[in-house]
Amino acid sequence: MEFISLSHIKSNMIRQYGKQKALKGKINNYFTSFIDRHPDLEYGWLEHKVYLKGNFDWQLKKELEKALNKPIKPIQHKYLPTDFTMPYFTQLEIKVKVKDYEQFKKDRTEAKKQKFRDEFFTAVKAIKEEKDNARYIGAFDLEFWEHNTDLILEFGWSIVDYKGDTNSVHILVQENLDYENGTYTKNNRHARNDTVTMPLKMALDKFQKEFLDKTDIIVGHGLESDVKVLGINGFTFDRDYLDTSDIGGAIMDEQDKVSLTRLLDHLNIEAFNLHNAANDAEYVLDVFFEMGDL
């Protein structure tokens, strides 16, 4: 007996027809209510995903065309091997499994958000109380080439001495000057008047000595990709950091990370020439200080 994956069909439908927001909503609604509308089917459950037992192509296609009010291509399936054995469940049994897993995901997400909030407010408290290792707060950002994100085009960082000055640096990587963004990502590399150009190795050395070695608390927005690309370019980044995409999502009680633009709007911080590495670093610090009431 064959089993077909409902989630696989849903993903393919969204990829093919979900570019329009209204159609994407209809696809999501169809699959959200699928089990309720089909009490007599036999369901499988594997790795937290719902499968249908048997061949259901004709009815799926017919129902989806009715839901979307348009003809669709033949349904694309992810089949388990025909000799694969799986226990099957009734509608009521599979609804319990889906509900339990949804609750598990909610609890896991909330625990993650609470962790981000706790880490953030612990750091904020240390800064306010002027404890050791909490005086120099720095943010950094990298800009990559949109056609090959392993290529670093810009370095930008900003360090705030909580008792005094702010210092920002903006670097263009000499070897990559011929690579410009502008098709998918804004090109604001020339938006500042303090920009310097230097070879990648020199930029990495400067980043180590003038940023990492001089900061007590590191902040960034979506730094996971920055850290990864630093590693690809031969630089080992081994510092802990606070990420405002996670912190912002947790404080705003979102289900996931939030963009820097959305966070700036939420905090009523006016921003210009984003996607310039130094500008972004400065705005990340603005966001961090505003959220922490610093």
C-alpha positions as CSV (number, residue, x, y, z in Angstrom):
1,M,0.0,0.0,0.0
2,E,1.3,3.5,-0.9
3,F,1.6,6.4,1.4
4,I,1.8,10.0,0.1
5,S,3.0,13.0,2.0
6,L,0.4,15.8,2.6
7,S,3.2,18.3,3.5
8,H,5.1,17.6,0.3
9,I,2.0,18.2,-1.8
10,K,1.3,21.5,0.1
11,S,4.9,22.7,-0.3
12,N,4.8,22.0,-4.1
13,M,1.4,23.8,-4.4
14,I,2.7,26.9,-2.6
15,R,5.8,26.9,-4.7
16,Q,3.8,26.7,-7.9
17,Y,0.8,28.8,-7.0
18,G,1.5,30.6,-3.8
19,K,3.2,33.7,-5.1
20,Q,-0.1,35.6,-4.9
21,K,-1.0,36.1,-1.2
22,A,-4.6,35.3,-1.8
23,L,-3.8,31.9,-3.4
24,K,-1.3,31.1,-0.8
25,G,-3.9,31.7,1.9
26,K,-6.4,29.4,0.1
27,I,-3.8,26.6,-0.1
28,N,-3.0,26.9,3.6
29,N,-6.7,26.9,4.5
30,Y,-7.2,23.8,2.3
31,F,-4.5,21.8,4.0
32,T,-5.3,23.1,7.5
33,S,-8.9,21.8,7.3
34,F,-8.0,18.7,5.3
35,I,-8.3,16.2,8.1
36,D,-11.6,17.6,9.4
37,R,-13.1,17.3,5.9
38,H,-12.0,13.7,5.4
39,P,-13.1,11.6,8.3
40,D,-13.1,8.3,6.4
41,L,-9.5,8.2,5.1
42,E,-6.7,6.2,6.6
43,Y,-3.7,8.3,7.7
44,G,-0.1,7.7,8.4
45,W,2.3,9.5,10.8
46,L,6.0,9.7,10.2
47,E,8.6,12.2,11.5
48,H,5.8,14.5,12.6
49,K,4.2,14.6,9.1
50,V,0.8,13.3,7.9
51,Y,0.6,10.8,5.1
52,L,-2.4,9.5,3.2
53,K,-2.8,5.8,2.8
54,G,-3.6,4.9,-0.8
55,N,-3.8,6.8,-4.1
56,F,-5.8,10.0,-3.7
57,D,-4.7,12.0,-6.8
58,W,-7.9,12.6,-8.6
59,Q,-9.8,13.8,-5.5
60,L,-6.9,16.0,-4.3
61,K,-6.6,17.7,-7.7
62,K,-10.4,18.2,-8.0
63,E,-10.6,19.7,-4.5
64,L,-7.6,22.0,-4.9
65,E,-8.9,23.3,-8.3
66,K,-12.2,24.1,-6.5
67,A,-10.4,25.7,-3.6
68,L,-8.2,27.9,-5.9
69,N,-10.9,28.3,-8.5
70,K,-8.4,27.5,-11.3
71,P,-7.0,24.5,-13.1
72,I,-3.8,23.1,-11.7
73,K,-1.0,20.8,-12.9
74,P,-1.0,17.1,-11.9
75,I,-0.3,16.6,-8.2
76,Q,3.4,16.0,-7.4
77,H,3.9,13.4,-4.7
78,K,6.5,12.2,-2.3
79,Y,5.8,8.4,-2.1
80,L,7.2,6.1,0.5
81,P,8.5,2.8,-0.8
82,T,5.7,0.4,-1.7
83,D,7.2,-2.2,0.7
84,F,7.4,0.4,3.6
85,T,5.2,-0.5,6.5
86,M,3.5,2.2,8.7
87,P,0.7,2.0,11.2
88,Y,-2.3,3.9,10.0
89,F,-4.7,6.0,12.1
90,T,-8.3,7.2,12.0
91,Q,-9.2,10.8,11.7
92,L,-9.6,11.3,15.4
93,E,-6.3,9.6,16.2
94,I,-4.3,11.6,13.7
95,K,-5.9,14.9,14.9
96,V,-4.7,14.1,18.4
97,K,-1.1,13.5,17.0
98,V,-1.2,16.8,15.0
99,K,-2.6,18.7,18.0
100,D,0.1,17.3,20.4
101,Y,2.9,18.1,17.9
102,E,1.6,21.7,17.4
103,Q,1.6,22.2,21.1
104,F,5.1,20.8,21.4
105,K,6.2,23.3,18.7
106,K,4.6,26.2,20.5
107,D,6.2,25.2,23.8
108,R,9.6,24.9,22.1
109,T,9.2,28.2,20.4
110,E,8.2,29.9,23.6
111,A,11.1,28.4,25.5
112,K,13.4,29.7,22.8
113,K,11.9,33.2,22.9
114,Q,12.3,33.2,26.7
115,K,15.9,32.2,26.4
116,F,16.5,35.2,24.0
117,R,14.7,37.6,26.4
118,D,16.6,36.3,29.4
119,E,20.0,36.7,27.7
120,F,19.2,40.1,26.5
121,F,17.9,41.5,29.8
122,T,20.8,40.0,31.6
123,A,23.2,41.8,29.3
124,V,21.2,45.1,29.7
125,K,21.3,44.8,33.5
126,A,25.1,44.3,33.4
127,I,25.5,47.4,31.2
128,K,23.2,49.5,33.4
129,E,25.0,48.4,36.6
130,E,28.4,49.0,34.9
131,K,29.6,45.6,35.8
132,D,33.0,44.3,34.5
133,N,33.0,43.3,30.9
134,A,30.0,45.4,30.0
135,R,31.3,48.8,29.0
136,Y,32.1,48.5,25.3
137,I,29.2,47.4,23.2
138,G,29.9,46.7,19.6
139,A,27.8,45.7,16.5
140,F,29.1,44.5,13.2
141,D,27.7,43.6,9.8
142,L,29.0,42.2,6.5
143,E,27.7,42.8,3.0
144,F,28.0,39.9,0.5
145,W,27.8,39.7,-3.2
146,E,24.2,38.8,-4.1
147,H,25.3,36.2,-6.7
148,N,27.9,34.5,-4.5
149,T,27.4,35.1,-0.8
150,D,30.9,33.7,0.0
151,L,32.4,37.0,-1.4
152,I,32.6,39.7,1.3
153,L,32.1,43.2,-0.2
154,E,32.0,45.3,2.9
155,F,32.9,45.2,6.6
156,G,31.1,47.6,9.0
157,W,31.2,48.0,12.7
158,S,30.4,50.4,15.5
159,I,31.6,50.4,19.1
160,V,29.9,52.4,21.9
161,D,31.8,53.2,25.0
162,Y,28.8,53.2,27.4
163,K,30.6,56.0,29.4
164,G,31.4,58.1,26.3
165,D,32.2,57.9,22.6
166,T,31.0,56.0,19.6
167,N,33.5,54.8,16.9
168,S,32.4,53.4,13.5
169,V,34.4,51.8,10.7
170,H,33.4,51.1,7.1
171,I,35.6,49.0,4.8
172,L,35.3,48.0,1.1
173,V,37.2,44.8,0.2
174,Q,39.7,45.7,-2.5
175,E,39.7,42.4,-4.3
176,N,35.9,42.5,-4.7
177,L,35.4,46.1,-5.8
178,D,34.3,44.9,-9.2
179,Y,31.4,42.9,-7.7
180,E,28.4,45.1,-7.1
181,N,24.9,44.4,-5.7
182,G,21.8,46.1,-7.1
183,T,19.7,43.4,-8.6
184,Y,18.3,41.8,-5.5
185,T,20.1,43.7,-2.7
186,K,20.5,47.5,-2.5
187,N,24.0,48.8,-3.3
188,N,24.7,51.6,-0.7
189,R,28.5,51.0,-0.4
190,H,29.2,54.6,-1.2
191,A,26.6,56.1,1.2
192,R,29.3,57.3,3.8
193,N,32.2,59.7,3.7
194,D,34.4,57.7,6.1
195,T,34.8,54.6,3.9
196,V,38.2,53.1,3.4
197,T,39.4,50.4,1.0
198,M,41.8,47.6,1.8
199,P,42.7,43.9,1.0
200,L,40.6,41.2,2.6
201,K,43.4,40.0,4.8
202,M,44.1,43.5,6.2
203,A,40.3,44.0,6.8
204,L,40.2,40.8,8.7
205,D,43.2,41.8,10.8
206,K,41.6,45.2,11.5
207,F,38.3,43.5,12.4
208,Q,40.1,41.3,15.0
209,K,42.3,44.0,16.5
210,E,39.9,47.0,16.4
211,F,36.6,45.4,16.9
212,L,36.7,41.9,18.5
213,D,39.6,42.7,20.8
214,K,38.0,45.9,22.0
215,T,34.4,44.9,22.6
216,D,32.9,43.4,25.8
217,I,29.4,42.7,24.3
218,I,28.8,41.9,20.6
219,V,25.5,42.6,18.9
220,G,24.4,41.9,15.4
221,H,21.3,41.2,13.3
222,G,21.1,37.8,11.6
223,L,24.8,37.1,12.4
224,E,24.6,33.4,11.7
225,S,25.3,33.9,8.0
226,D,28.1,36.5,8.7
227,V,29.9,34.1,11.0
228,K,29.6,31.3,8.5
229,V,31.0,33.5,5.7
230,L,33.9,34.6,7.9
231,G,34.8,31.0,8.3
232,I,34.6,30.3,4.6
233,N,37.1,33.2,4.2
234,G,39.5,31.7,6.7
235,F,38.6,33.6,9.8
236,T,37.6,31.9,13.0
237,F,34.9,33.7,14.9
238,D,34.6,32.3,18.4
239,R,32.8,35.0,20.4
240,D,29.3,34.9,21.9
241,Y,26.9,37.5,20.6
242,L,23.4,38.8,21.0
243,D,21.3,38.7,17.9
244,T,18.6,41.5,17.5
245,S,16.7,39.4,14.9
246,D,16.0,36.8,17.6
247,I,15.7,39.3,20.5
248,G,13.3,41.5,18.5
249,G,11.1,38.5,17.5
250,A,11.0,37.4,21.2
251,I,10.2,40.9,22.5
252,M,7.5,41.5,19.8
253,D,6.2,38.0,20.6
254,E,6.6,36.9,17.0
255,Q,6.9,33.2,16.0
256,D,10.3,33.8,14.3
257,K,13.1,36.2,13.7
258,V,12.2,39.8,12.5
259,S,14.0,41.8,9.9
260,L,16.0,44.9,10.8
261,T,13.7,47.1,8.8
262,R,10.6,45.8,10.7
263,L,12.4,46.2,14.0
264,L,13.4,49.8,13.2
265,D,9.8,50.6,12.2
266,H,8.4,49.0,15.3
267,L,10.7,51.1,17.5
268,N,10.1,54.3,15.4
269,I,13.7,54.6,14.5
270,E,14.2,56.5,11.2
271,A,16.8,54.8,9.0
272,F,18.6,55.7,5.8
273,N,20.8,53.8,3.4
274,L,20.4,50.3,4.9
275,H,22.6,47.6,3.3
276,N,25.6,49.6,4.0
277,A,27.6,47.5,6.5
278,A,28.6,50.4,8.8
279,N,25.1,52.0,8.7
280,D,23.5,48.6,9.5
281,A,25.9,48.1,12.4
282,E,25.0,51.6,13.8
283,Y,21.2,50.9,13.4
284,V,21.6,47.5,15.2
285,L,23.1,49.4,18.1
286,D,20.2,51.9,18.0
287,V,17.8,49.0,18.2
288,F,19.7,47.3,21.0
289,F,19.8,50.4,23.1
290,E,16.2,51.3,22.4
291,M,14.9,47.8,23.3
292,G,17.0,47.8,26.5
293,D,16.1,51.4,27.5
294,L,19.8,52.2,27.7
